Amino acid sequence: MKIPIIFFRRKCYLLILIIILIVITPIYFYIPIITPPKYVSPDEVVNYYFCNLYANRGNLYYADDINNISAGAVRPRGTIYLNGKIITAKFLGFPLILGTFSIVIPELVRFITGLFALFNIIMIYYFIYDLMKDQKISFVISALITVSSIYIYWVNLSMFENIFGCSLFIFHFRYLIKFLINKDLSYGILSGLFLGLAMSVRLDYVFIILPISIGTLLIYFKFSIKKILQYKTQIIISCFIFFLAIFPILLLNKQLYGGFLTSSRAYILDNNKKNFFSYFYDFFTIDNFNNFFENISNIITIINPINIIIFIIGIICVLKNVFVV
């Protein structure tokens, strides 16, 4: 018992966290290791197929002659039939990025989510430390996330884009905070890069990432336009890098759906709404708002209220103590 005590006394919290990650790694990769690449969820099936399709053929669609007489009726769930092509109805960034990895090492594609999950924990550690300047707090938060059953569950669903997209979001936000603290352009470039990649993987993150990021900037600069304009060069360069990161997805949208800002959602929901906003068409329906509040109610019921109180207190502490210009 002396070795762990020595580690804590010397504040080797990062080393302890790395040891925990090494121990839990087999659990993170449990399903990809023990099972063949066969999936029950349509989402994973579609993502895995189109990852391999991109790696082997360099595109994210395929044609099936039988659909010439069946009007696209013969196709997997989670795809759409458009202009003689069968196309994924999900997010394009995930199969594009993982398919690129798969070109180099095909066997790696099922383990990318787990690898990013491990890097994500380290990034969370540094992110919390940048905010709170306390290794102990950073360690406790990171360690709790590492062993969280929810986190382990989604990591093992390796062909879902949830953990992968979440990791890219954390990378973006960590470098955004570093940019605000250090005023270093390199951090602004990395922040823009990971923002573009995160939104490529999960376009609906526009509801999460952009409000948080813009809100963080406004809070940090105390809603002063003059202070924001002092860093306009860095912000413009960061936005340019963001555009470069998401530009391949815009090109794919043009190739597959007919417009840079057109998504598969436009054809799933309403053929007359083929633009960027049609992707979010169903988000603003009454049924969705009812489901949203119902889900929030279920979450509050399931999760211990103490955790919610701690979360709210944490947010208040961050906003009060960190963003001081």
N, C-alpha and C positions, 0 to 999 in steps of 0.2 A: 504493500500500500504506500510505500515511501515514494516510489517513482511518480505516480500521479500527483502527490502532494507537492513534490519538487517542481513539477511542470506548472502547477497552479501558482506556486509562490513566485516563480520566475516569469509568470504571465505568458507562458508559451501556449496561449489559447489557440492560435492558428494551427500549431503543430498537433494539438489535441484534436482539433476539428478535422484535420487531414487524416489522422488515425481512425477517427470515427467513420469518415468517408470510405477509407480502405476496407474497413470491416463490413460496412453495409453495401459495398459495391456488388457482391454476389446477389443480394436481394434486389437491387435495382435492375440487374440483368437476368433475373431468374427466368422469366417467361421466354425472352428471346433465346436463352441458352438451351432450355430443356424442350422447347417445342419447335417444330418446323414452321416455315413461314406460311401458316394457314390461319385465317382470322374469321371470327364470327361476326364482328361488327362490319356493316357495309362501309363505314367511313375508313376503317383500316384497310379493307380490301381494295377500295378505290385508290387510296393514297399509295399503297404498296405497288399496285399494278402500274399506276402512272409514273411512279418513281423509276421502276424498271423500264417502262416504255421510253421515258426520256433518256435514260442511260444507254439504251440499245439503239434507239432510232433518232433521238434528238428532237422529238416533238411530244406534245401532250394531247394527241388525239389519234384515233385510228378509224378505219372504215371497215364495214362489214356488208358484204354484198346482199345478205338476206334483208337488210333494211331498205333496199331499193324497192321491195314489194310490200314491206311491212310498215313503212312510214316511220321508222325509228322505234317500233314497239319492242324489238328484240335488243335489249341493252341492259347492262347491270344497273342495280339501284345505286343512286348517287352519281349518275351521269345524265347528260342530255344529248339529244340528237339534233344536229344543226348543220345544214348545208352538206349533207352526206357524210358528216363526221360524228363520231361518238366522242364527247368531250367530258372531262370531269366537271361535276357541278359544285365542287368544293373550291377551296382556295388554291391558287396556282403556285404561290411561293414555296409551299412545303414540298411538293413533288419536284419542283425545279431545283431547289437547293439540295435536297437529299439525292435526287437523281444525279446531280453533278458529283457529289461524293461517291455515289455508286459507280460512276465511270472509272474512278481511280481504284477503289476497293469495293467490289460488289457486295462482299460479305459484311461490310461495315454498316450498310444502310439501316439494319434493324437495331443497331447499337448507338446511332447518332443521338437519339433522344436521351438515352441514359448518360452518355458522355456530357451532353449539354447540361443535364440535370446536376451532374457533379460540379461542373464549372460554375453553374448558377449559384450553388451553395457558397462557394468561395467568393463570388461576386457580391452576394448578399452580405457576407461577413464584412467585406471592405466598404460596401455601401453604408451599412449601419455605423461602421467606425467613422466614416467621413462625416456622418451626421452627428453622432453622439460623442465621438472621441473617447470611447470607453471599450477596451478589448473584451471585458467581461460581458457587457450587454451584447456586443456583436457575436460573441461565442454562444451565449445562451439562445439568442434568436435563431442563429444559423443551425445550431444543434437540434433545436426543437423542430425546425422545418425538415431537417435531414431525416429524422425518425418519424415524421408525421405519416400516419396511415394514408391520408389523402394524397400526399406527395408520392409515396411509394406506389400507390395504386395507379396513378396517372403515368408515372415513369414507366411502369411495366406495359402500359398500352402504347408501345413504341411507335406505332404508325398513326397515332393521333397527333395533331399539331399543337395541342394545348401546352404541354410542358416546353416544347421547342419555342413556340411563340412567346410564352411567358419569360423564358430565359433571355430572349432577345430584348424584350421590354425592360427587364431588370438591367441588362447591359447598357441600354440607352439611358435609363434614368440615372444609373450610377455615374456615367460619364457626363451627363447633364449637370449633376451636382458638383462633380469635380471641376467642370468648366466654370460654374458660378463661383466656386471657392477660390480657384487658382487663376482664373482669367486666361487659361492656356488654350490656344487655338486647337491644338491636337486633340484635346478632350472634346471640344465642340465638333470637330470632324468625326470622331468616333461616335458621339451622341447622334449626329445626323445619320451616320451609316446604319447604326443599329435600329434607329427609328424607322428608316426605310425598309430594312429587312423584316422587322417585326410586323409592319403593316402589310408587307408582301405575303407573310405567312398567315396573318389573321387580319383581313381588311376591316372587320368589325371592331378592331382595337381603336379605330378612329374615335369611338365613343369613350374609350378609356384613356389611351395614351395622350391624345392631343389636349383634352381638358386638363389632365394632370400636369403635363409639360408646360402648357401655356400658363396655367394657374401658378405653377412653381416660379416661372419667370416673373410674373406680375407681383407675386408676394415678395420675392427676393428683392426686386427693384422698387418695392413699395408703391406699385402702380404709377411710377413716374416714367413717362415717355422719354424725358430728357436722359435719364440714367440708362434706359434701354438703348437709346440712339448712340450712346458712347461706345457701345459694343456692336454697332450695326455691321461692321465689316466681318467680324467673327460669326455673327448670326446669319448673315447672307451666305457666307461660305458653308456653314453647317447646313443651311437649307438646300444649297446646291448639291452637297454630298447626299443629302436625303433624296433629292430628285434622281440622282444617278443610281442610287440603290433600288429605287422603286421603278425606274424606267423600264427594265426588262419585263416587268409585269404589265406595264402599260402597252408595250409592244405585243405581248402575248394576247392581251385583251383585244387589240386591234386585229390580230391574226385570227383568233378563234371566234370572237363574238362580234366583230365588225366595228368596234370603236375603242379608242384608248380608255375611256371611262365607262365602258360597258362591261357588265359582269354576267356570269351564268344566272344570277338571281333575276336579271331582267327577263329571261326566257322562262324561268320557273314560275314567276308570279304573274307577269302580264306582258304579252308580246308587244304591247303598245308603249311600254315603259323601258326602252333600251338605253338607259344612261346610268351614270354613277349613282344618282339618288334612288334609282329603282332597287338597288341592292338593299337599301334600308327601308323599302316600301312597307314591308310587313312589321317593321320595328315600331312604327307609330300607329298601329291599329289598336282599337279598344281592347281586343282580346289579348294582345301581347302585353299591354299595360296591366290588365287584370292578372295575367300569368306572372308578370314581374313582381307585383306586390304580394301575390300568393307565395311565390318562391322566397321572397324576403321574409315573409311570415314563417315559412317552414324552416328557413335557416336560423332565424332567431329562436325558434322552438327547439331545434336540434342542438345547436351550439350552446355551450354553457354561457349564460349572460355575463359571467365574470370576464370571459375572454373578450366579449364585445366592449365591456367597460374599459378593460386594459387597452384595447385597440384605440378607442376614442381618446383616452388619456394620452396615449403615445403620440397620436396625431397632433393633439394640442401642444404637447411639449416640443415636438419638432418645429411646428409653425412659430412657436413663441421664442424658442432659444437658438434655433439654427440660422434662420434667415435674417441676419443682422448685417446691414450694409455699413 
